[in-house]
Amino acid sequence: MLKMRELLAAGERVAFTPDGPRGPLRRVQPGVLFLARKTGLPIVPVAYGAKRRWIFKGGWDEFIVPKPLNRIAVVYGEPMRVNPDDDLDRKAGELAAAMNDAARKADIVAGATCCN
């Protein structure tokens, strides 16, 4: 987390999978919220969709790989700030909803046959 704070202080952009490397799938873990609270920087929900894709499901995760020669869409949600007095559980729910909404919209724009 310290390295991320240093990168952000230097003006770099960083990306997180907010459900963390161990999941559970689509449940926001507190790391990204904690970092946003400490730095005062916004979280921008980003998701992509692909018309044709492979989906690899593990015990706790889902990995989506677009197939070649495909239509892919990237959707950005509204930036979200985490204030010092915000309830992190509530913010986690808001971020999860924003991420799911972005993923659903990206799938629709890309023309995916199934949507999140």
C-alpha positions in Angstrom: 0.0 0.0 0.0 2.9 2.4 0.7 4.3 1.9 -2.8 0.9 2.8 -4.2 0.8 5.9 -2.1 4.2 6.9 -3.4 3.2 6.3 -7.0 0.1 8.4 -6.6 2.0 11.2 -4.8 4.3 11.2 -7.9 1.3 11.8 -10.2 1.2 8.2 -11.5 -2.1 6.4 -12.2 -2.7 3.1 -10.7 -5.4 0.4 -11.2 -6.9 -2.1 -8.8 -9.2 -5.0 -9.1 -11.3 -3.9 -6.2 -12.4 -7.4 -5.3 -8.8 -8.3 -4.5 -6.7 -11.2 -5.7 -8.5 -13.7 -3.4 -12.1 -12.6 -4.0 -14.9 -13.2 -3.4 -15.9 -12.3 -6.9 -17.4 -8.8 -7.3 -17.2 -8.0 -3.5 -15.1 -4.8 -3.0 -12.4 -5.2 -0.5 -11.3 -2.2 1.6 -7.8 -1.6 0.1 -8.9 0.7 -2.7 -11.3 2.6 -0.4 -8.6 3.0 2.2 -6.1 4.3 -0.3 -8.7 6.8 -1.8 -9.5 8.0 1.7 -5.9 8.5 2.6 -4.9 10.2 -0.6 -8.1 12.2 -1.3 -8.0 11.0 -4.9 -11.1 9.7 -6.6 -11.8 6.1 -7.7 -12.9 5.8 -11.3 -14.9 2.7 -12.0 -13.7 1.1 -15.3 -14.9 -2.1 -17.0 -14.6 -3.7 -20.4 -16.9 -5.9 -22.4 -16.3 -8.1 -25.4 -18.8 -9.5 -27.9 -17.0 -12.9 -27.9 -14.9 -14.0 -25.0 -13.5 -16.9 -23.1 -14.5 -17.0 -19.4 -12.3 -19.0 -17.0 -13.9 -19.7 -13.7 -11.8 -20.6 -10.7 -12.7 -21.4 -7.1 -13.1 -17.7 -6.2 -12.6 -15.7 -9.4 -13.6 -15.2 -13.0 -11.1 -14.3 -15.7 -12.4 -12.9 -19.0 -10.3 -12.9 -22.1 -11.6 -11.3 -25.3 -11.4 -13.5 -28.4 -9.4 -12.3 -31.5 -11.0 -10.1 -34.1 -13.7 -8.9 -31.7 -15.7 -5.9 -30.7 -14.6 -4.6 -27.3 -15.9 -1.7 -25.3 -14.5 0.2 -22.3 -16.8 2.1 -20.0 -15.8 4.6 -17.3 -18.1 5.4 -14.5 -18.4 8.7 -12.5 -15.4 9.3 -10.2 -16.1 8.5 -6.6 -14.5 10.1 -3.6 -14.1 8.6 -0.1 -14.2 11.2 2.6 -12.6 10.6 6.0 -16.0 10.2 7.7 -17.6 7.9 5.1 -18.7 4.5 6.1 -16.4 2.1 4.1 -19.0 -0.7 4.0 -21.5 1.7 2.3 -18.9 3.0 0.0 -17.9 -0.6 -0.9 -21.5 -1.2 -1.9 -21.6 2.0 -4.0 -18.4 1.0 -5.8 -19.5 -2.5 -6.4 -22.8 -1.2 -7.9 -20.8 1.3 -10.1 -18.5 -1.4 -11.3 -21.3 -3.8 -12.1 -23.1 -1.1 -13.9 -20.0 -0.2 -16.0 -19.5 -3.9 -16.8 -23.2 -4.3 -17.9 -23.0 -1.2 -20.1 -19.7 -2.3 -21.6 -21.2 -5.7 -22.5 -24.2 -4.1 -24.1 -22.0 -1.7 -26.1 -19.8 -4.5 -27.2 -22.8 -6.7 -28.2 -22.1 -9.5 -25.8 -24.7 -12.3 -25.8 -24.8 -12.3 -22.1 -24.4 -9.4 -19.7 -23.3 -9.1 -16.1 
